[in-house]
Amino acid sequence: MDLITQFINDYGLLAMFLIIMLEYACFPVSSEIVLPFSGAFASANDINYFVLLPLSILAGLIGTGFCFFVGWYGGGAILQAITTKFPKSKKGLDAANKKFIDNGAAAVCLGRVIPLIRTYIALIAGASKLNPVTYFAASALGITVWNTLLIGLGYILHENYQFVAVYYERYKHNLVPVAIICLAALILNFIHKKSKSGKKTAKPI
């Protein structure tokens, strides 16, 4: 982890973009540390939060897109190879597969904050041939909520960003209802704005 934080210290936004992309591409990098640290670094170096956030979302979409298409073209063979080489991954893959079967596209969105599932949901969705438009739309929503939360906390906490990972580990199983509430709020806000926009553009008969 020291190597990653040093890389970010040396190369700033470019390093954050690359590391966040790798984390979403299933590389063994912890988003619970990388995202808050990125927020803390941005805060300390006067990098606007609303510059970092969209870049992190784009990085997440590219990274998860890589895993999605690996699953799409490799399918069961790649998943089997992963569980054979890394037996500990079987639990996570089975959990992701069950969540996907039970909840479909919604699992892609909610899976971003669920331990074990968030790492493998892209491979499962790809292997299941989920419509790419549906996949990326659901992923964008989930990634936005997750990155907004963790980067924002790091941005606010500054040098105490490590507490984000500590509290995540302690309360991670409570994050699902929080994520659902956040997603519902985003959707309701979007509907409200569309409704207001429609009223403004409507012409009297």
N, C-alpha and C positions, 0 to 999 in steps of 0.2 A: 504493500500500500504506500510506503514511503516513496517508492519509485514513481508511482502514479501522481502523488501530490507534488513531487518535484517537477515532473513533466508539465503539470498544469501551471506551476509557478514559473517555469521557464518559457512556456509557449502560449499561455493564456487561453483565449477563446478557441483557437484551433485545437489545442490539446483537449479542452473540455468537450468539444464537438466529437473528436475521434474516440475518446474514452467512453462517452455516453453511447455512441454508435456501437462500439464493441460490446458494451454491457447488454444492450438490447439484442445483439447478435449471438447471445448465449455464451459469450466469453466469461470466464470466472472472475468478474469484477462486480463488487457489491454496489448497487445503486444507492443503498441506504447510507453509504459513506461518500461515494463520488458526487451525487447530486447535492447534498448539503454542503460539501466542501466547495463545489463549484459556486454555489450561492454565496458562501462566505468569502471566497476569493473575489467574486465580482463586486461584492459590497466593499471590501477593503481596497479595491483598485478602481473604484468609481465607474464600474461597468454597469450600464443600465440593466435592471432586472428584466425589462421588456425587450431587451436585445438578446440576452442570454436565453430566456424562456422559449421563444420561437425557434432559436437555433437548436436547443436541446430536444424540442419536439420533432424537428426535422431529422436530427441525428437518430432519435428513437425509431422513427418510421423507416429510415434506411436500414438500420440494424435489424429490426424485426422483419422487414421485408426480405432481407437475406435469408433468415431462418424459415420464413413462410415458403419461399420458393425452393429452398433445399428440401423441405418436407413435401412440397408439391411434386417435384420431379424425382425425389428419392423414395418418398413414401415409406412403407413398412420396412424396407431393407435397411434404410438409414437408422430408423428407430431401433430396429433389432441390433444393429451394429453398436449403437450407443449403449444399450443395456448390457450387451455382451462385454464390451470393453470397460464400461463404468457401471457395475452392478448396482451401486447406490442410486443411480439415476432412475432405476425402474420405479421406485416409489413415486417420484415426482411425475414421471411420464404417465403412470397409471392414474394418478390423481388428476392430471391435466386432461387425460382422455375421458375420464368419467364426468368431469365438470363440463367438457365440451359437448358430450352426448346429452347431458341433462339440460344444458342451457344454450347450446348453439352459439350464435354470434355474440350474445350477451357475455358468454364466458371469456371471450377475447378481451372485452372491455374490463370486466371485473377482475379477470385473472392477473391484471397488472399489479394488484395490491395483495394477492393471496400468496403466502409462502409456498414454495415448491412449484406451484402451478405457473406462476408468472414467467419462469425460466423456459418452460417447454410448450406453452400454449401455441406459440407460432408454428412449431413443427407439427403439432397435432392438427391445427387448422389447415395447414398446407397439405398434409397427408390425406385429410378428409375432403380435399378439393372445395373448401369454402370459397364462395365467389370473392375474387380479389377486391372488388369495390366494397363489398360488405366488410371484408376483413380490415382493409385500411381505414374505413370510416370508424369502425368499432375501436381499432387500435389507436387512432388519432384521439378519440375521446378519452380512452383510458390513460394514454400516455400524457395527455394534457393535464388531467387531474393529478396524476402521480408526480409529474415533474413540477407542476405549480406548487404542490404541497411541500415536497422535499427541498427544492431549490429555494422556495420562499422562506422556509424555516431556517435554512442555512444563511440566507441573506439577512434575516432578522437577528439570528443568534451570533453572527460573526465568528469570533474565535472559539465559541462554545458549540460549534456545529456538531461535535462528536456526540452530544447528548441526543441528537436526532436518532442515530443508530441504536443508542442504548434504549431509548423509549420505544423505538420500533420493535426491538427484540422482545420487550416486556409486554407490549400491547398489540402485537401484530395481528392477533386473531380478532381484535375489535375493529380492525380497519375496514372490513367488508361493509358493515352498515354505514360507516362514515363515508366510504367511497360511493355507496348507493345514494346517500343524501346529497353529496356533492354533484353527482351526475344528474340527479333529479333537479337540483337547483339550476344547473347549467341548461338543461333542456327546457325547463319552465321559463328561464330568462330569455332563451332564444325564441320560444313561442310568443312570449309577451312582446318582444321587440318586433317580430314579424307581424303580430296583430296590430300594433301601433302604426307600423309602416303601411300596412294595408288600409287602415282608416284614413291616413294622411293622403294617400294617393287615390282613394275612392272618389269618384266624381258624383255630385248630386244628380238625380234623375229629373 
